[in-house]
Amino acid sequence: MSTYIFGHTTPDSDSIIGAISLSYLKNQLGEDTTPTRQGEINPETQFILDRFRFKAPELKTTYAKESVYLIDFMERSQSPKDIDEATVLGIVDHHKLGDLTTNSPLEMWVRPVGCSNTIVKQMFDYYGVEIPKNLAGIMMCAILSDTVMFKSPTCTKEDTKACKELAKIAEIEDYKSLGMEMFIVKSDVLNATTEELVLRDFKDFNMGGVKIGVGQLEVVDLSVFDNMKDDLFSAMRKIKDEGDRDTVLLLLTDIMQEGSQLLVVSDSLSKIERAFNVNLDNSEIWLPKVMSRKKQIIPFLEQQF
């Protein structure tokens, strides 16, 4: 019986490509694994998969009585509902320790780097397994995506090193140009509903007994949202109410200006203001140099909630 590998509920490029790359490595090491996904593929990820001729992992939302590896998350709120009925064999992640528990010891590859695929690259090196050209290409793209082309404060020397080595294997000289193509695709907000946009890169977190949802949209020009704010707020309110959330935040990140416009729908506005030491103006605020949900948003929310 195959072991399944998957990322968080609303998958991004790192979690989808991480499932593919980790599964390939495990299979080369003699395990029988299958990459899967918990949600729909976003436009950027589809662009990467098409560019290197990969099929998307199969959609699977139930894992009871299955053996699994988790990649790019270890939070219960980002897991399938039946995760407690699965056997977690291992976790590969670059986030803080989450609230998942296991009944037996497991393989853990957790590093303070900017991308899970950086860790998978280190695993390939550790085991001495050669990375195919097309696989190196999608892993390189995952690193460019998660580190916002090395601009994110989460980016480390290990990420840049891995990306350059993968680019060499993939025979791609101008990898930053490819990265910009990815972000142009990622900036397309006209072919989706506002609710789909809020949920495109969305994660739930349990903080102090309440559920906090944080979405992020990374674009090359923030002006694409100029005529969408009211609709975005409406979608956020709907997502908040339907999901019984205390707060829904949306980061509109401009990768050229290197900052984020924060939109807020919350029952705890004073806590949000204290978290970032700001006064909200019509439930939003510009946060200069803020580009990372993981490092610049979640820790400060946790201090308040």
N, C-alpha and C positions, 0 to 999 in steps of 0.2 A: 504494500500500500504506500502510495506517494505521500511525502511530507509537503505541506503547503507553506509558501513564503509570501508574506504580504505586509503592506504598510498601513498607515492610518486611514480612517473612514473616508475622508475627503482627500484623495491622493493627489500629490503634486509630482513633479518630475523626479525628484529624488526618491520618493517611495516606490513609484512604478519601476523606474530603472534599477533601483536597489534590489527589488524583488527579482528582476531578470538577471542581474549580474551575480547576486548571491546564489541564486538557483544554479546558474551555470557553474560557479565555483564548486558548490556542494556536489553537483553531479560528477564533476571531474574528480572529486575526492572519493567517489564511490557511493554516495548517498542518492536515493531516488527522490528528487524534489520537483515541485511544480510552482512557478510564480503565479500569484493571483492578485486580485485587487478588490477592495471593498466598495469602490465607487466609480463614477464616470471619469473618463480621460479628459483633461483640460486641453485647450488648443495648443499651448506650448508643448506639452508632452506629446501630443499627436504629431506635431511638426517634427520633433526629434525622432520619434519612432519611424515616421515616413522617410525622413532624410537618410536613415541608416537601415531601412527595410526590415523593421521588426514589427511583429504583431503584438497588439496589446495583450497583457495577461488576461486570463479568463476572469469574469466577474463572479465572485463567490462571497456570500454574506453570512454563511453559517459554517461553523467549524467544530461542532460538538463531536467528541470522540475521535478527533483528528490530531495528528502530531503537526506542530507548526513552528516556524521561525518568524519572529517579528523584526521588521526593519523600519527605522526612522520614527519609532514611537515606543513608549512603554506606559502610556496613560490608559486607565480603564475607560475613560470617556471617549477615547479614540479607537476603542476595540470593538470587535463584534460582540453582540449581546450575550452570546454563549461562550465567551472566552474562558470562563471558569470550567467548562466541560471539555476543553481542549488540553492537550499536553504541550506546554511550551518548552521546546528543546533548546532555544537560544534566542538572544536579542542582539541586534547590531544597531547602534543608535548614537546620535551626537547631541541628545537633549539631556536635561536633568533627570534624575531618577524619578520615576513615576510611582503610581500606587498599585501596579499589578503585583501579584504574588504568585508563587509556584509551590507545588508540593514536593519538588525534588530539585537537586542542583541542575544548573543549566549553563550553556556556553554563553559568555558575555563578552562582547566587543563594544565597549563604550569609550569614546574618545572626545575631548573638548575641541572638536574641529568644526568646520563650517558645513560639512556635507557628509551624509552617510556613505556615499559612494567613495569618498576619500578613504574611509575605513575599509570598505570592501577591496579597494586597490591595495591597501596595506596587507589584507588577508591573502590576496593573490601572491604578493611578494613573499609573505611569510611561508606559504606552502609551496612556493616555487612553481606555480601554475601559470602558463602562458595565456595572455589575454588576446582573443581574436580581434582583428582590426575593427570590425563594425561594433563589437561590444565596447571596445575602448572609446569609440566615438560617442556612444550614448552616455557612457560614464563621465566622459569629459564634459558633455553638455549639462549633465546633472549638477556637476560641481560649479560650472559657470552660472547656472540658474540659482542654486541655493546660496552662493556667495555673492550674488548680484554682480557678477564679473569682477570679483575680488574687492568690491566696495563695501560689503557688509562688515560690521564690526566683529562678526563671528568668524570671518575668514582668517586662516592661519597660514604659516609657511608650508605646513603639510598639505594644505589644499592646493596652493599654487604649484607646489612640487608635483603632486599627483596629477594635476590638470596638464601640466607641460609634458609629463611622461606619457600620459594617455594620448595627448595630441600627436606626439611623435609616433606612437604605435599606430594611430589612426591615419597617419600621414596627412595631417591637417596643419598647414603652416600658420594661416591667419585665423586662429581659433577665436579671437576677440570679435572679428567680423561676423563669424557664425553666431557668437553670443548675442550680438546686436540684432541679427535676424530673428533670433528666438524671442527677444524682448519686444520687437516690433509686433510679432505674432501675439505675444502676451498682452500687448496694449490694445488689441482689438476688442472694444467693449460694445460695438454696435450690433453684433450678431448674437446677443444673449439678452435674456430678461434681466432686470435689476436683481431679482431674487437669485438667479443663477450666478450673477457677478459676486454678490455678497458671499455665496456659498462656494465659489470657485476654489479658494484656498482658505478654508475655514476650519478652526479647531475649537473644541469645547474643553474647558478645564473646570475641575471641581475645586473651589476655593472656599474654605470655611463653611462648607455645607450648602453653598449655592453654586449654580452653574453659570459660568462666564464663557461666552462665545466670542472669538476674535478672528476676524477675516482680514485678508490682506490682498490688495491688487497692486502689482508693480507695473508701472508704465514709463514710457520715455517722455511723456508730456502730460502733465496733470490737467491741462485745459480740456482734455477729452471728457472730463466729468462736470464741466461747467453747467451744462443743462440737465444734469442727471441727479443732482443732490437731493431734491425733494423725493424723487422716486426711490433713491437708495435708502433714505430714511424710512420711507413707508415699508420697503422690503425688510429692513432691519427690525422695525416694530413687529411685523408679522412673524418673523423668525424668532424673535424674543418671546412673544406671547405663545406661539404654537409649541415652542420647545421648553416652556416653563423656565426660562432663563432670567436671572436677575439683570444681566447686562449683555448687550451685544455691541462690540466695537468693530469698526472697519478702518483699516489703515490704507490710505491711498498714497502709495509710495512712488515718488518721482526719482528715478534712478539717475537722472542727469543733475537735478538740483540737490540730490542726496538728502532728502528729508521726506516727511510724511504728513499728510493732512489726516487728522484723527476725527472720525465721526463717532458719536456716542448716543446710544439709546440705553438708558439705565434707570433702575429704581434707586441707585446709590450714587448719584451725581457727585456728591461731596467727596466720596471716596475716590472717584476717578480724578477729580481735581487735585486732591492731596497726593495721589499716586505720582502725578507728573508735575506737581507744583505749578499748576496753571489755573486760570479762570476761563472756563469755556465760553465761547461766543456763539450763541445759537446752536449749542450742542456740538461744536467742532473747534479745533485748534490746530495750528501748524506747529509741528515738532521738528525743528532743524536737526539734521544729522541722525535722525531716528529712522533706521531701515530694517531692524531686526525685531520681529515679534518675540523670538525666543530670549534674546538678551536684553532688549531695551523696553519691553512692554510687560511680559509675564512676571518677572521678578518684582516689579514695583506694584503690580496689582495684588500679588500674593501678600505683600507687606500690609496692605490695607484690608484685605478680605480674610 
